[in-house]
């Protein structure tokens, strides 16, 4: 094997590893911030709470206080709370998903109001 080729391969590998290390150090604060935000979000409402709500809604039996955690989340989304602001580099997919939760909740409440009005 040619010595220049070997040097080029090691140079490319070293440069690539350097870039990866730089990007990792740049992105690490984003990951740490988002971990904290995710923990705060789980304190408001957990995935298990969502699963329980879905089960309750599909059985059409909704206990009086079952929406409390969801209502708190909806209020935070509506007010664009700092507690729900995740950091991203490009498009904020978190914000889009939170808006979708808000939108579907609003539609569900409208539909439930119409159905209650019919009954």
Phi and psi restraints in degrees (range 20) as a CNS / XPLOR table:
assign (resid 1 and name C) (resid 2 and name N)
       (resid 2 and name CA) (resid 2 and name C) 1.0 -70.9 20.0 2
assign (resid 2 and name N) (resid 2 and name CA)
       (resid 2 and name C) (resid 3 and name N) 1.0 136.7 20.0 2
assign (resid 2 and name C) (resid 3 and name N)
       (resid 3 and name CA) (resid 3 and name C) 1.0 -62.9 20.0 2
assign (resid 3 and name N) (resid 3 and name CA)
       (resid 3 and name C) (resid 4 and name N) 1.0 -39.5 20.0 2
assign (resid 3 and name C) (resid 4 and name N)
       (resid 4 and name CA) (resid 4 and name C) 1.0 -63.9 20.0 2
assign (resid 4 and name N) (resid 4 and name CA)
       (resid 4 and name C) (resid 5 and name N) 1.0 -37.3 20.0 2
assign (resid 4 and name C) (resid 5 and name N)
       (resid 5 and name CA) (resid 5 and name C) 1.0 -65.6 20.0 2
assign (resid 5 and name N) (resid 5 and name CA)
       (resid 5 and name C) (resid 6 and name N) 1.0 -42.6 20.0 2
assign (resid 5 and name C) (resid 6 and name N)
       (resid 6 and name CA) (resid 6 and name C) 1.0 -63.2 20.0 2
assign (resid 6 and name N) (resid 6 and name CA)
       (resid 6 and name C) (resid 7 and name N) 1.0 -42.7 20.0 2
assign (resid 6 and name C) (resid 7 and name N)
       (resid 7 and name CA) (resid 7 and name C) 1.0 -63.7 20.0 2
assign (resid 7 and name N) (resid 7 and name CA)
       (resid 7 and name C) (resid 8 and name N) 1.0 -41.5 20.0 2
assign (resid 7 and name C) (resid 8 and name N)
       (resid 8 and name CA) (resid 8 and name C) 1.0 -62.7 20.0 2
assign (resid 8 and name N) (resid 8 and name CA)
       (resid 8 and name C) (resid 9 and name N) 1.0 -41.8 20.0 2
assign (resid 8 and name C) (resid 9 and name N)
       (resid 9 and name CA) (resid 9 and name C) 1.0 -62.8 20.0 2
assign (resid 9 and name N) (resid 9 and name CA)
       (resid 9 and name C) (resid 10 and name N) 1.0 -46.8 20.0 2
assign (resid 9 and name C) (resid 10 and name N)
       (resid 10 and name CA) (resid 10 and name C) 1.0 -66.3 20.0 2
assign (resid 10 and name N) (resid 10 and name CA)
       (resid 10 and name C) (resid 11 and name N) 1.0 -34.7 20.0 2
assign (resid 10 and name C) (resid 11 and name N)
       (resid 11 and name CA) (resid 11 and name C) 1.0 -65.4 20.0 2
assign (resid 11 and name N) (resid 11 and name CA)
       (resid 11 and name C) (resid 12 and name N) 1.0 -44.6 20.0 2
assign (resid 11 and name C) (resid 12 and name N)
       (resid 12 and name CA) (resid 12 and name C) 1.0 -64.4 20.0 2
assign (resid 12 and name N) (resid 12 and name CA)
       (resid 12 and name C) (resid 13 and name N) 1.0 -43.6 20.0 2
assign (resid 12 and name C) (resid 13 and name N)
       (resid 13 and name CA) (resid 13 and name C) 1.0 -63.0 20.0 2
assign (resid 13 and name N) (resid 13 and name CA)
       (resid 13 and name C) (resid 14 and name N) 1.0 -43.7 20.0 2
assign (resid 13 and name C) (resid 14 and name N)
       (resid 14 and name CA) (resid 14 and name C) 1.0 -64.5 20.0 2
assign (resid 14 and name N) (resid 14 and name CA)
       (resid 14 and name C) (resid 15 and name N) 1.0 -42.8 20.0 2
assign (resid 14 and name C) (resid 15 and name N)
       (resid 15 and name CA) (resid 15 and name C) 1.0 -64.5 20.0 2
assign (resid 15 and name N) (resid 15 and name CA)
       (resid 15 and name C) (resid 16 and name N) 1.0 -41.1 20.0 2
assign (resid 15 and name C) (resid 16 and name N)
       (resid 16 and name CA) (resid 16 and name C) 1.0 -63.1 20.0 2
assign (resid 16 and name N) (resid 16 and name CA)
       (resid 16 and name C) (resid 17 and name N) 1.0 -45.6 20.0 2
assign (resid 16 and name C) (resid 17 and name N)
       (resid 17 and name CA) (resid 17 and name C) 1.0 -63.6 20.0 2
assign (resid 17 and name N) (resid 17 and name CA)
       (resid 17 and name C) (resid 18 and name N) 1.0 -36.6 20.0 2
assign (resid 17 and name C) (resid 18 and name N)
       (resid 18 and name CA) (resid 18 and name C) 1.0 -64.1 20.0 2
assign (resid 18 and name N) (resid 18 and name CA)
       (resid 18 and name C) (resid 19 and name N) 1.0 -42.4 20.0 2
assign (resid 18 and name C) (resid 19 and name N)
       (resid 19 and name CA) (resid 19 and name C) 1.0 -64.7 20.0 2
assign (resid 19 and name N) (resid 19 and name CA)
       (resid 19 and name C) (resid 20 and name N) 1.0 -43.9 20.0 2
assign (resid 19 and name C) (resid 20 and name N)
       (resid 20 and name CA) (resid 20 and name C) 1.0 -60.9 20.0 2
assign (resid 20 and name N) (resid 20 and name CA)
       (resid 20 and name C) (resid 21 and name N) 1.0 -43.3 20.0 2
assign (resid 20 and name C) (resid 21 and name N)
       (resid 21 and name CA) (resid 21 and name C) 1.0 -64.3 20.0 2
assign (resid 21 and name N) (resid 21 and name CA)
       (resid 21 and name C) (resid 22 and name N) 1.0 -40.8 20.0 2
assign (resid 21 and name C) (resid 22 and name N)
       (resid 22 and name CA) (resid 22 and name C) 1.0 -63.3 20.0 2
assign (resid 22 and name N) (resid 22 and name CA)
       (resid 22 and name C) (resid 23 and name N) 1.0 -47.7 20.0 2
assign (resid 22 and name C) (resid 23 and name N)
       (resid 23 and name CA) (resid 23 and name C) 1.0 -63.4 20.0 2
assign (resid 23 and name N) (resid 23 and name CA)
       (resid 23 and name C) (resid 24 and name N) 1.0 -40.8 20.0 2
assign (resid 23 and name C) (resid 24 and name N)
       (resid 24 and name CA) (resid 24 and name C) 1.0 -61.4 20.0 2
assign (resid 24 and name N) (resid 24 and name CA)
       (resid 24 and name C) (resid 25 and name N) 1.0 -43.5 20.0 2
assign (resid 24 and name C) (resid 25 and name N)
       (resid 25 and name CA) (resid 25 and name C) 1.0 -67.0 20.0 2
assign (resid 25 and name N) (resid 25 and name CA)
       (resid 25 and name C) (resid 26 and name N) 1.0 -32.8 20.0 2
assign (resid 25 and name C) (resid 26 and name N)
       (resid 26 and name CA) (resid 26 and name C) 1.0 -70.6 20.0 2
assign (resid 26 and name N) (resid 26 and name CA)
       (resid 26 and name C) (resid 27 and name N) 1.0 -38.6 20.0 2
assign (resid 26 and name C) (resid 27 and name N)
       (resid 27 and name CA) (resid 27 and name C) 1.0 -85.3 20.0 2
assign (resid 27 and name N) (resid 27 and name CA)
       (resid 27 and name C) (resid 28 and name N) 1.0 -19.6 20.0 2
assign (resid 27 and name C) (resid 28 and name N)
       (resid 28 and name CA) (resid 28 and name C) 1.0 -55.2 20.0 2
assign (resid 28 and name N) (resid 28 and name CA)
       (resid 28 and name C) (resid 29 and name N) 1.0 -43.8 20.0 2
assign (resid 28 and name C) (resid 29 and name N)
       (resid 29 and name CA) (resid 29 and name C) 1.0 -60.9 20.0 2
assign (resid 29 and name N) (resid 29 and name CA)
       (resid 29 and name C) (resid 30 and name N) 1.0 -34.6 20.0 2
assign (resid 29 and name C) (resid 30 and name N)
       (resid 30 and name CA) (resid 30 and name C) 1.0 -62.4 20.0 2
assign (resid 30 and name N) (resid 30 and name CA)
       (resid 30 and name C) (resid 31 and name N) 1.0 -45.6 20.0 2
assign (resid 30 and name C) (resid 31 and name N)
       (resid 31 and name CA) (resid 31 and name C) 1.0 -62.9 20.0 2
assign (resid 31 and name N) (resid 31 and name CA)
       (resid 31 and name C) (resid 32 and name N) 1.0 -43.4 20.0 2
assign (resid 31 and name C) (resid 32 and name N)
       (resid 32 and name CA) (resid 32 and name C) 1.0 -64.9 20.0 2
assign (resid 32 and name N) (resid 32 and name CA)
       (resid 32 and name C) (resid 33 and name N) 1.0 -43.5 20.0 2
assign (resid 32 and name C) (resid 33 and name N)
       (resid 33 and name CA) (resid 33 and name C) 1.0 -60.8 20.0 2
assign (resid 33 and name N) (resid 33 and name CA)
       (resid 33 and name C) (resid 34 and name N) 1.0 -45.6 20.0 2
assign (resid 33 and name C) (resid 34 and name N)
       (resid 34 and name CA) (resid 34 and name C) 1.0 -68.3 20.0 2
assign (resid 34 and name N) (resid 34 and name CA)
       (resid 34 and name C) (resid 35 and name N) 1.0 -31.8 20.0 2
assign (resid 34 and name C) (resid 35 and name N)
       (resid 35 and name CA) (resid 35 and name C) 1.0 -62.8 20.0 2
assign (resid 35 and name N) (resid 35 and name CA)
       (resid 35 and name C) (resid 36 and name N) 1.0 -42.0 20.0 2
assign (resid 35 and name C) (resid 36 and name N)
       (resid 36 and name CA) (resid 36 and name C) 1.0 -64.9 20.0 2
assign (resid 36 and name N) (resid 36 and name CA)
       (resid 36 and name C) (resid 37 and name N) 1.0 -44.5 20.0 2
assign (resid 36 and name C) (resid 37 and name N)
       (resid 37 and name CA) (resid 37 and name C) 1.0 -63.6 20.0 2
assign (resid 37 and name N) (resid 37 and name CA)
       (resid 37 and name C) (resid 38 and name N) 1.0 -39.3 20.0 2
assign (resid 37 and name C) (resid 38 and name N)
       (resid 38 and name CA) (resid 38 and name C) 1.0 -64.3 20.0 2
assign (resid 38 and name N) (resid 38 and name CA)
       (resid 38 and name C) (resid 39 and name N) 1.0 -40.2 20.0 2
assign (resid 38 and name C) (resid 39 and name N)
       (resid 39 and name CA) (resid 39 and name C) 1.0 -63.8 20.0 2
assign (resid 39 and name N) (resid 39 and name CA)
       (resid 39 and name C) (resid 40 and name N) 1.0 -42.7 20.0 2
assign (resid 39 and name C) (resid 40 and name N)
       (resid 40 and name CA) (resid 40 and name C) 1.0 -62.6 20.0 2
assign (resid 40 and name N) (resid 40 and name CA)
       (resid 40 and name C) (resid 41 and name N) 1.0 -41.2 20.0 2
assign (resid 40 and name C) (resid 41 and name N)
       (resid 41 and name CA) (resid 41 and name C) 1.0 -64.3 20.0 2
assign (resid 41 and name N) (resid 41 and name CA)
       (resid 41 and name C) (resid 42 and name N) 1.0 -40.2 20.0 2
assign (resid 41 and name C) (resid 42 and name N)
       (resid 42 and name CA) (resid 42 and name C) 1.0 -66.5 20.0 2
assign (resid 42 and name N) (resid 42 and name CA)
       (resid 42 and name C) (resid 43 and name N) 1.0 -25.6 20.0 2
assign (resid 42 and name C) (resid 43 and name N)
       (resid 43 and name CA) (resid 43 and name C) 1.0 -72.5 20.0 2
assign (resid 43 and name N) (resid 43 and name CA)
       (resid 43 and name C) (resid 44 and name N) 1.0 -29.9 20.0 2
assign (resid 43 and name C) (resid 44 and name N)
       (resid 44 and name CA) (resid 44 and name C) 1.0 -75.2 20.0 2
assign (resid 44 and name N) (resid 44 and name CA)
       (resid 44 and name C) (resid 45 and name N) 1.0 -55.7 20.0 2
assign (resid 44 and name C) (resid 45 and name N)
       (resid 45 and name CA) (resid 45 and name C) 1.0 -152.0 20.0 2
assign (resid 45 and name N) (resid 45 and name CA)
       (resid 45 and name C) (resid 46 and name N) 1.0 130.7 20.0 2
assign (resid 45 and name C) (resid 46 and name N)
       (resid 46 and name CA) (resid 46 and name C) 1.0 -97.6 20.0 2
assign (resid 46 and name N) (resid 46 and name CA)
       (resid 46 and name C) (resid 47 and name N) 1.0 170.7 20.0 2
assign (resid 46 and name C) (resid 47 and name N)
       (resid 47 and name CA) (resid 47 and name C) 1.0 -63.4 20.0 2
assign (resid 47 and name N) (resid 47 and name CA)
       (resid 47 and name C) (resid 48 and name N) 1.0 -35.3 20.0 2
assign (resid 47 and name C) (resid 48 and name N)
       (resid 48 and name CA) (resid 48 and name C) 1.0 -62.6 20.0 2
assign (resid 48 and name N) (resid 48 and name CA)
       (resid 48 and name C) (resid 49 and name N) 1.0 -38.8 20.0 2
assign (resid 48 and name C) (resid 49 and name N)
       (resid 49 and name CA) (resid 49 and name C) 1.0 -62.3 20.0 2
assign (resid 49 and name N) (resid 49 and name CA)
       (resid 49 and name C) (resid 50 and name N) 1.0 -42.4 20.0 2
assign (resid 49 and name C) (resid 50 and name N)
       (resid 50 and name CA) (resid 50 and name C) 1.0 -61.7 20.0 2
assign (resid 50 and name N) (resid 50 and name CA)
       (resid 50 and name C) (resid 51 and name N) 1.0 -44.6 20.0 2
assign (resid 50 and name C) (resid 51 and name N)
       (resid 51 and name CA) (resid 51 and name C) 1.0 -61.4 20.0 2
assign (resid 51 and name N) (resid 51 and name CA)
       (resid 51 and name C) (resid 52 and name N) 1.0 -40.7 20.0 2
assign (resid 51 and name C) (resid 52 and name N)
       (resid 52 and name CA) (resid 52 and name C) 1.0 -64.4 20.0 2
assign (resid 52 and name N) (resid 52 and name CA)
       (resid 52 and name C) (resid 53 and name N) 1.0 -41.1 20.0 2
assign (resid 52 and name C) (resid 53 and name N)
       (resid 53 and name CA) (resid 53 and name C) 1.0 -63.9 20.0 2
assign (resid 53 and name N) (resid 53 and name CA)
       (resid 53 and name C) (resid 54 and name N) 1.0 -41.8 20.0 2
assign (resid 53 and name C) (resid 54 and name N)
       (resid 54 and name CA) (resid 54 and name C) 1.0 -61.6 20.0 2
assign (resid 54 and name N) (resid 54 and name CA)
       (resid 54 and name C) (resid 55 and name N) 1.0 -44.1 20.0 2
assign (resid 54 and name C) (resid 55 and name N)
       (resid 55 and name CA) (resid 55 and name C) 1.0 -61.7 20.0 2
assign (resid 55 and name N) (resid 55 and name CA)
       (resid 55 and name C) (resid 56 and name N) 1.0 -43.2 20.0 2
assign (resid 55 and name C) (resid 56 and name N)
       (resid 56 and name CA) (resid 56 and name C) 1.0 -64.1 20.0 2
assign (resid 56 and name N) (resid 56 and name CA)
       (resid 56 and name C) (resid 57 and name N) 1.0 -43.5 20.0 2
assign (resid 56 and name C) (resid 57 and name N)
       (resid 57 and name CA) (resid 57 and name C) 1.0 -65.7 20.0 2
assign (resid 57 and name N) (resid 57 and name CA)
       (resid 57 and name C) (resid 58 and name N) 1.0 -38.2 20.0 2
assign (resid 57 and name C) (resid 58 and name N)
       (resid 58 and name CA) (resid 58 and name C) 1.0 -72.3 20.0 2
assign (resid 58 and name N) (resid 58 and name CA)
       (resid 58 and name C) (resid 59 and name N) 1.0 -24.4 20.0 2
assign (resid 58 and name C) (resid 59 and name N)
       (resid 59 and name CA) (resid 59 and name C) 1.0 -89.7 20.0 2
assign (resid 59 and name N) (resid 59 and name CA)
       (resid 59 and name C) (resid 60 and name N) 1.0 -4.8 20.0 2
assign (resid 59 and name C) (resid 60 and name N)
       (resid 60 and name CA) (resid 60 and name C) 1.0 62.6 20.0 2
assign (resid 60 and name N) (resid 60 and name CA)
       (resid 60 and name C) (resid 61 and name N) 1.0 22.8 20.0 2
assign (resid 60 and name C) (resid 61 and name N)
       (resid 61 and name CA) (resid 61 and name C) 1.0 -119.7 20.0 2
assign (resid 61 and name N) (resid 61 and name CA)
       (resid 61 and name C) (resid 62 and name N) 1.0 106.4 20.0 2
assign (resid 61 and name C) (resid 62 and name N)
       (resid 62 and name CA) (resid 62 and name C) 1.0 -119.1 20.0 2
assign (resid 62 and name N) (resid 62 and name CA)
       (resid 62 and name C) (resid 63 and name N) 1.0 107.7 20.0 2
assign (resid 62 and name C) (resid 63 and name N)
       (resid 63 and name CA) (resid 63 and name C) 1.0 -60.3 20.0 2
assign (resid 63 and name N) (resid 63 and name CA)
       (resid 63 and name C) (resid 64 and name N) 1.0 153.8 20.0 2
assign (resid 63 and name C) (resid 64 and name N)
       (resid 64 and name CA) (resid 64 and name C) 1.0 -53.7 20.0 2
assign (resid 64 and name N) (resid 64 and name CA)
       (resid 64 and name C) (resid 65 and name N) 1.0 -45.3 20.0 2
assign (resid 64 and name C) (resid 65 and name N)
       (resid 65 and name CA) (resid 65 and name C) 1.0 -100.4 20.0 2
assign (resid 65 and name N) (resid 65 and name CA)
       (resid 65 and name C) (resid 66 and name N) 1.0 16.7 20.0 2
assign (resid 65 and name C) (resid 66 and name N)
       (resid 66 and name CA) (resid 66 and name C) 1.0 -71.8 20.0 2
assign (resid 66 and name N) (resid 66 and name CA)
       (resid 66 and name C) (resid 67 and name N) 1.0 -22.0 20.0 2
assign (resid 66 and name C) (resid 67 and name N)
       (resid 67 and name CA) (resid 67 and name C) 1.0 -89.4 20.0 2
assign (resid 67 and name N) (resid 67 and name CA)
       (resid 67 and name C) (resid 68 and name N) 1.0 0.5 20.0 2
assign (resid 67 and name C) (resid 68 and name N)
       (resid 68 and name CA) (resid 68 and name C) 1.0 -55.2 20.0 2
assign (resid 68 and name N) (resid 68 and name CA)
       (resid 68 and name C) (resid 69 and name N) 1.0 -49.9 20.0 2
assign (resid 68 and name C) (resid 69 and name N)
       (resid 69 and name CA) (resid 69 and name C) 1.0 -66.0 20.0 2
assign (resid 69 and name N) (resid 69 and name CA)
       (resid 69 and name C) (resid 70 and name N) 1.0 -40.5 20.0 2
assign (resid 69 and name C) (resid 70 and name N)
       (resid 70 and name CA) (resid 70 and name C) 1.0 -64.9 20.0 2
assign (resid 70 and name N) (resid 70 and name CA)
       (resid 70 and name C) (resid 71 and name N) 1.0 -40.6 20.0 2
assign (resid 70 and name C) (resid 71 and name N)
       (resid 71 and name CA) (resid 71 and name C) 1.0 -63.2 20.0 2
assign (resid 71 and name N) (resid 71 and name CA)
       (resid 71 and name C) (resid 72 and name N) 1.0 -37.4 20.0 2
assign (resid 71 and name C) (resid 72 and name N)
       (resid 72 and name CA) (resid 72 and name C) 1.0 -63.6 20.0 2
assign (resid 72 and name N) (resid 72 and name CA)
       (resid 72 and name C) (resid 73 and name N) 1.0 -44.1 20.0 2
assign (resid 72 and name C) (resid 73 and name N)
       (resid 73 and name CA) (resid 73 and name C) 1.0 -62.6 20.0 2
assign (resid 73 and name N) (resid 73 and name CA)
       (resid 73 and name C) (resid 74 and name N) 1.0 -45.3 20.0 2
assign (resid 73 and name C) (resid 74 and name N)
       (resid 74 and name CA) (resid 74 and name C) 1.0 -60.4 20.0 2
assign (resid 74 and name N) (resid 74 and name CA)
       (resid 74 and name C) (resid 75 and name N) 1.0 -40.9 20.0 2
assign (resid 74 and name C) (resid 75 and name N)
       (resid 75 and name CA) (resid 75 and name C) 1.0 -64.0 20.0 2
assign (resid 75 and name N) (resid 75 and name CA)
       (resid 75 and name C) (resid 76 and name N) 1.0 -40.6 20.0 2
assign (resid 75 and name C) (resid 76 and name N)
       (resid 76 and name CA) (resid 76 and name C) 1.0 -65.4 20.0 2
assign (resid 76 and name N) (resid 76 and name CA)
       (resid 76 and name C) (resid 77 and name N) 1.0 -39.8 20.0 2
assign (resid 76 and name C) (resid 77 and name N)
       (resid 77 and name CA) (resid 77 and name C) 1.0 -65.1 20.0 2
assign (resid 77 and name N) (resid 77 and name CA)
       (resid 77 and name C) (resid 78 and name N) 1.0 -45.9 20.0 2
assign (resid 77 and name C) (resid 78 and name N)
       (resid 78 and name CA) (resid 78 and name C) 1.0 -59.0 20.0 2
assign (resid 78 and name N) (resid 78 and name CA)
       (resid 78 and name C) (resid 79 and name N) 1.0 -39.6 20.0 2
assign (resid 78 and name C) (resid 79 and name N)
       (resid 79 and name CA) (resid 79 and name C) 1.0 -88.8 20.0 2
assign (resid 79 and name N) (resid 79 and name CA)
       (resid 79 and name C) (resid 80 and name N) 1.0 4.5 20.0 2
assign (resid 79 and name C) (resid 80 and name N)
       (resid 80 and name CA) (resid 80 and name C) 1.0 50.8 20.0 2
assign (resid 80 and name N) (resid 80 and name CA)
       (resid 80 and name C) (resid 81 and name N) 1.0 52.7 20.0 2
assign (resid 80 and name C) (resid 81 and name N)
       (resid 81 and name CA) (resid 81 and name C) 1.0 -63.0 20.0 2
assign (resid 81 and name N) (resid 81 and name CA)
       (resid 81 and name C) (resid 82 and name N) 1.0 145.5 20.0 2
assign (resid 81 and name C) (resid 82 and name N)
       (resid 82 and name CA) (resid 82 and name C) 1.0 -64.0 20.0 2
assign (resid 82 and name N) (resid 82 and name CA)
       (resid 82 and name C) (resid 83 and name N) 1.0 -26.0 20.0 2
assign (resid 82 and name C) (resid 83 and name N)
       (resid 83 and name CA) (resid 83 and name C) 1.0 -63.8 20.0 2
assign (resid 83 and name N) (resid 83 and name CA)
       (resid 83 and name C) (resid 84 and name N) 1.0 -18.9 20.0 2
assign (resid 83 and name C) (resid 84 and name N)
       (resid 84 and name CA) (resid 84 and name C) 1.0 -112.4 20.0 2
assign (resid 84 and name N) (resid 84 and name CA)
       (resid 84 and name C) (resid 85 and name N) 1.0 14.7 20.0 2
assign (resid 84 and name C) (resid 85 and name N)
       (resid 85 and name CA) (resid 85 and name C) 1.0 -94.0 20.0 2
assign (resid 85 and name N) (resid 85 and name CA)
       (resid 85 and name C) (resid 86 and name N) 1.0 104.2 20.0 2
assign (resid 85 and name C) (resid 86 and name N)
       (resid 86 and name CA) (resid 86 and name C) 1.0 -88.4 20.0 2
assign (resid 86 and name N) (resid 86 and name CA)
       (resid 86 and name C) (resid 87 and name N) 1.0 152.8 20.0 2
assign (resid 86 and name C) (resid 87 and name N)
       (resid 87 and name CA) (resid 87 and name C) 1.0 -98.6 20.0 2
assign (resid 87 and name N) (resid 87 and name CA)
       (resid 87 and name C) (resid 88 and name N) 1.0 136.3 20.0 2
assign (resid 87 and name C) (resid 88 and name N)
       (resid 88 and name CA) (resid 88 and name C) 1.0 -140.6 20.0 2
assign (resid 88 and name N) (resid 88 and name CA)
       (resid 88 and name C) (resid 89 and name N) 1.0 165.0 20.0 2
assign (resid 88 and name C) (resid 89 and name N)
       (resid 89 and name CA) (resid 89 and name C) 1.0 -89.1 20.0 2
assign (resid 89 and name N) (resid 89 and name CA)
       (resid 89 and name C) (resid 90 and name N) 1.0 -42.2 20.0 2
assign (resid 89 and name C) (resid 90 and name N)
       (resid 90 and name CA) (resid 90 and name C) 1.0 -106.9 20.0 2
assign (resid 90 and name N) (resid 90 and name CA)
       (resid 90 and name C) (resid 91 and name N) 1.0 -119.6 20.0 2
assign (resid 90 and name C) (resid 91 and name N)
       (resid 91 and name CA) (resid 91 and name C) 1.0 -77.6 20.0 2
assign (resid 91 and name N) (resid 91 and name CA)
       (resid 91 and name C) (resid 92 and name N) 1.0 136.3 20.0 2
assign (resid 91 and name C) (resid 92 and name N)
       (resid 92 and name CA) (resid 92 and name C) 1.0 -86.2 20.0 2
assign (resid 92 and name N) (resid 92 and name CA)
       (resid 92 and name C) (resid 93 and name N) 1.0 89.3 20.0 2
assign (resid 92 and name C) (resid 93 and name N)
       (resid 93 and name CA) (resid 93 and name C) 1.0 -67.3 20.0 2
assign (resid 93 and name N) (resid 93 and name CA)
       (resid 93 and name C) (resid 94 and name N) 1.0 -28.0 20.0 2
assign (resid 93 and name C) (resid 94 and name N)
       (resid 94 and name CA) (resid 94 and name C) 1.0 -62.3 20.0 2
assign (resid 94 and name N) (resid 94 and name CA)
       (resid 94 and name C) (resid 95 and name N) 1.0 -47.4 20.0 2
assign (resid 94 and name C) (resid 95 and name N)
       (resid 95 and name CA) (resid 95 and name C) 1.0 -61.7 20.0 2
assign (resid 95 and name N) (resid 95 and name CA)
       (resid 95 and name C) (resid 96 and name N) 1.0 -39.9 20.0 2
assign (resid 95 and name C) (resid 96 and name N)
       (resid 96 and name CA) (resid 96 and name C) 1.0 -63.1 20.0 2
assign (resid 96 and name N) (resid 96 and name CA)
       (resid 96 and name C) (resid 97 and name N) 1.0 -43.6 20.0 2
assign (resid 96 and name C) (resid 97 and name N)
       (resid 97 and name CA) (resid 97 and name C) 1.0 -66.2 20.0 2
assign (resid 97 and name N) (resid 97 and name CA)
       (resid 97 and name C) (resid 98 and name N) 1.0 -39.1 20.0 2
assign (resid 97 and name C) (resid 98 and name N)
       (resid 98 and name CA) (resid 98 and name C) 1.0 -65.3 20.0 2
assign (resid 98 and name N) (resid 98 and name CA)
       (resid 98 and name C) (resid 99 and name N) 1.0 -40.6 20.0 2
assign (resid 98 and name C) (resid 99 and name N)
       (resid 99 and name CA) (resid 99 and name C) 1.0 -63.1 20.0 2
assign (resid 99 and name N) (resid 99 and name CA)
       (resid 99 and name C) (resid 100 and name N) 1.0 -37.1 20.0 2
assign (resid 99 and name C) (resid 100 and name N)
       (resid 100 and name CA) (resid 100 and name C) 1.0 -63.6 20.0 2
assign (resid 100 and name N) (resid 100 and name CA)
       (resid 100 and name C) (resid 101 and name N) 1.0 -40.8 20.0 2
assign (resid 100 and name C) (resid 101 and name N)
       (resid 101 and name CA) (resid 101 and name C) 1.0 -60.1 20.0 2
assign (resid 101 and name N) (resid 101 and name CA)
       (resid 101 and name C) (resid 102 and name N) 1.0 -45.3 20.0 2
assign (resid 101 and name C) (resid 102 and name N)
       (resid 102 and name CA) (resid 102 and name C) 1.0 -61.5 20.0 2
assign (resid 102 and name N) (resid 102 and name CA)
       (resid 102 and name C) (resid 103 and name N) 1.0 -46.0 20.0 2
assign (resid 102 and name C) (resid 103 and name N)
       (resid 103 and name CA) (resid 103 and name C) 1.0 -61.9 20.0 2
assign (resid 103 and name N) (resid 103 and name CA)
       (resid 103 and name C) (resid 104 and name N) 1.0 -47.9 20.0 2
assign (resid 103 and name C) (resid 104 and name N)
       (resid 104 and name CA) (resid 104 and name C) 1.0 -67.1 20.0 2
assign (resid 104 and name N) (resid 104 and name CA)
       (resid 104 and name C) (resid 105 and name N) 1.0 -35.2 20.0 2
assign (resid 104 and name C) (resid 105 and name N)
       (resid 105 and name CA) (resid 105 and name C) 1.0 -64.1 20.0 2
assign (resid 105 and name N) (resid 105 and name CA)
       (resid 105 and name C) (resid 106 and name N) 1.0 -44.5 20.0 2
assign (resid 105 and name C) (resid 106 and name N)
       (resid 106 and name CA) (resid 106 and name C) 1.0 -60.8 20.0 2
assign (resid 106 and name N) (resid 106 and name CA)
       (resid 106 and name C) (resid 107 and name N) 1.0 -44.7 20.0 2
assign (resid 106 and name C) (resid 107 and name N)
       (resid 107 and name CA) (resid 107 and name C) 1.0 -64.1 20.0 2
assign (resid 107 and name N) (resid 107 and name CA)
       (resid 107 and name C) (resid 108 and name N) 1.0 -39.7 20.0 2
assign (resid 107 and name C) (resid 108 and name N)
       (resid 108 and name CA) (resid 108 and name C) 1.0 -62.5 20.0 2
assign (resid 108 and name N) (resid 108 and name CA)
       (resid 108 and name C) (resid 109 and name N) 1.0 -43.8 20.0 2
assign (resid 108 and name C) (resid 109 and name N)
       (resid 109 and name CA) (resid 109 and name C) 1.0 -64.1 20.0 2
assign (resid 109 and name N) (resid 109 and name CA)
       (resid 109 and name C) (resid 110 and name N) 1.0 -42.0 20.0 2
assign (resid 109 and name C) (resid 110 and name N)
       (resid 110 and name CA) (resid 110 and name C) 1.0 -61.7 20.0 2
assign (resid 110 and name N) (resid 110 and name CA)
       (resid 110 and name C) (resid 111 and name N) 1.0 -45.0 20.0 2
assign (resid 110 and name C) (resid 111 and name N)
       (resid 111 and name CA) (resid 111 and name C) 1.0 -64.8 20.0 2
assign (resid 111 and name N) (resid 111 and name CA)
       (resid 111 and name C) (resid 112 and name N) 1.0 -43.4 20.0 2
assign (resid 111 and name C) (resid 112 and name N)
       (resid 112 and name CA) (resid 112 and name C) 1.0 -63.7 20.0 2
assign (resid 112 and name N) (resid 112 and name CA)
       (resid 112 and name C) (resid 113 and name N) 1.0 -38.0 20.0 2
assign (resid 112 and name C) (resid 113 and name N)
       (resid 113 and name CA) (resid 113 and name C) 1.0 -63.7 20.0 2
assign (resid 113 and name N) (resid 113 and name CA)
       (resid 113 and name C) (resid 114 and name N) 1.0 -42.6 20.0 2
assign (resid 113 and name C) (resid 114 and name N)
       (resid 114 and name CA) (resid 114 and name C) 1.0 -63.9 20.0 2
assign (resid 114 and name N) (resid 114 and name CA)
       (resid 114 and name C) (resid 115 and name N) 1.0 -44.7 20.0 2
assign (resid 114 and name C) (resid 115 and name N)
       (resid 115 and name CA) (resid 115 and name C) 1.0 -64.6 20.0 2
assign (resid 115 and name N) (resid 115 and name CA)
       (resid 115 and name C) (resid 116 and name N) 1.0 -39.7 20.0 2
assign (resid 115 and name C) (resid 116 and name N)
       (resid 116 and name CA) (resid 116 and name C) 1.0 -65.7 20.0 2
assign (resid 116 and name N) (resid 116 and name CA)
       (resid 116 and name C) (resid 117 and name N) 1.0 -38.1 20.0 2
assign (resid 116 and name C) (resid 117 and name N)
       (resid 117 and name CA) (resid 117 and name C) 1.0 -64.1 20.0 2
assign (resid 117 and name N) (resid 117 and name CA)
       (resid 117 and name C) (resid 118 and name N) 1.0 -33.5 20.0 2
assign (resid 117 and name C) (resid 118 and name N)
       (resid 118 and name CA) (resid 118 and name C) 1.0 -72.5 20.0 2
assign (resid 118 and name N) (resid 118 and name CA)
       (resid 118 and name C) (resid 119 and name N) 1.0 -38.3 20.0 2
